[in-house]
Amino acid sequence: MLSLPSPRKRKPGPKPSRPTKQQRRDVELAVAGGMSLEWIADALEISRRTLCRAFVRELAIGRSKKMLENIKRIDAAAAAGNVSAMKYFHALMLDRRGPDQDAGEDKWAAVASQIEADMEAEANNPNLPKNSEFWKNN
């Protein structure tokens, strides 16, 4: 006699759901607004684990997308003749430097000045013996 294959058993637990477009937009907005993962999960009434698993892309790029949308709005307002938008956009462009402009120099200048300050503090330490390499000869 032929035996029929037994039906596959599903794992117990809730049926996985697919995020809606509105939920995806909400997550992008929440990330752009600076909400924590716990707050976003609570607002959507899902677990933090589900949030991180189902909304990976929105969590990663949500802030960037919303910033770009706002910049487009500012540019459109400036193109329509809004002088305040023109001034704001101009200031925004001047405040933002590219990664190749002075970003690395400032970091290393701060480190170098901290090292110099530490060496000066050691040289002025009265508890060091006079023959120490840190003793300051005046």
C-alpha positions in Angstrom: 0.0 0.0 0.0 1.2 3.5 -0.7 1.9 5.7 2.2 1.1 9.4 1.9 3.6 11.8 3.3 2.6 13.3 6.6 1.7 17.0 6.5 4.5 19.3 7.7 4.0 20.5 11.2 4.4 24.2 11.8 6.4 25.6 14.7 4.2 26.7 17.5 3.9 30.4 18.0 2.4 33.4 16.2 2.3 33.6 12.5 5.0 35.9 11.2 3.6 39.2 9.9 4.9 41.4 7.1 5.4 45.1 7.9 3.1 47.5 6.1 4.3 50.6 4.2 2.9 52.8 6.9 4.8 50.9 9.6 8.0 51.3 7.6 7.4 55.1 7.3 6.6 55.3 11.0 9.9 53.6 11.9 11.9 55.9 9.6 10.2 58.9 11.2 10.8 57.6 14.7 14.5 57.0 14.0 14.8 60.5 12.5 13.2 61.9 15.6 15.7 60.2 17.8 13.5 57.6 19.5 15.1 54.6 21.1 14.5 51.1 19.8 12.5 50.3 22.9 10.2 53.3 22.4 9.7 52.5 18.7 8.9 48.9 19.5 6.4 49.9 22.2 4.8 52.4 19.8 4.3 49.7 17.1 3.3 47.2 19.8 5.9 44.7 18.8 9.0 43.3 20.5 12.4 44.9 20.1 13.7 41.7 18.5 10.9 41.8 15.9 11.6 45.5 15.2 15.3 44.8 14.6 14.6 41.8 12.4 11.7 43.2 10.3 12.8 46.9 9.9 16.6 46.5 9.4 16.8 48.9 6.4 14.5 51.6 8.0 16.5 51.6 11.2 19.7 51.9 9.2 18.8 54.7 6.8 15.6 56.3 8.2 17.4 59.4 9.5 19.2 59.9 6.3 16.1 59.6 4.2 14.1 62.1 6.3 17.0 64.6 6.3 17.1 64.3 2.5 13.3 64.9 2.3 13.7 68.1 4.4 16.6 69.3 2.4 14.5 68.9 -0.8 11.7 70.9 0.8 14.0 73.7 1.8 15.5 73.7 -1.7 12.0 73.8 -3.3 11.0 76.7 -1.0 14.2 78.5 -1.9 13.6 78.0 -5.6 10.1 79.4 -5.2 11.6 82.6 -3.9 11.5 82.1 -0.1 14.4 84.2 1.1 14.5 82.7 4.6 14.8 79.2 3.0 17.6 80.5 0.7 19.5 81.9 3.7 19.0 78.8 5.8 20.1 76.5 3.0 23.1 78.6 2.3 24.1 78.5 6.0 23.5 74.7 6.0 25.9 74.3 3.1 28.5 76.4 4.8 28.3 74.5 8.1 28.8 71.1 6.6 32.3 70.2 5.5 33.2 67.2 3.5 35.1 64.4 5.3 38.3 65.4 3.5 38.4 68.9 4.9 40.1 69.4 8.2 38.3 66.5 9.9 41.4 64.5 10.7 43.6 67.5 11.6 41.3 68.7 14.4 41.3 65.3 16.0 45.1 64.9 16.0 45.6 68.5 17.1 43.5 67.8 20.2 45.5 64.6 20.9 48.8 66.4 20.5 47.8 69.2 22.8 46.7 66.7 25.5 50.0 64.9 25.3 51.8 68.2 25.7 49.7 69.1 28.7 50.4 65.7 30.3 54.2 66.1 29.7 54.1 69.6 31.2 52.3 68.3 34.3 54.9 65.6 34.8 57.7 68.1 34.3 56.3 70.3 37.1 55.7 67.5 39.5 57.8 68.3 42.7 57.7 64.6 43.8 59.9 63.4 41.0 63.6 63.0 41.7 65.9 65.7 40.2 67.7 63.1 38.0 64.5 62.0 36.5 63.9 62.4 32.7 60.9 64.4 33.6 62.7 67.0 35.7 62.4 70.4 34.2 65.7 72.3 34.0 65.2 76.0 34.2 
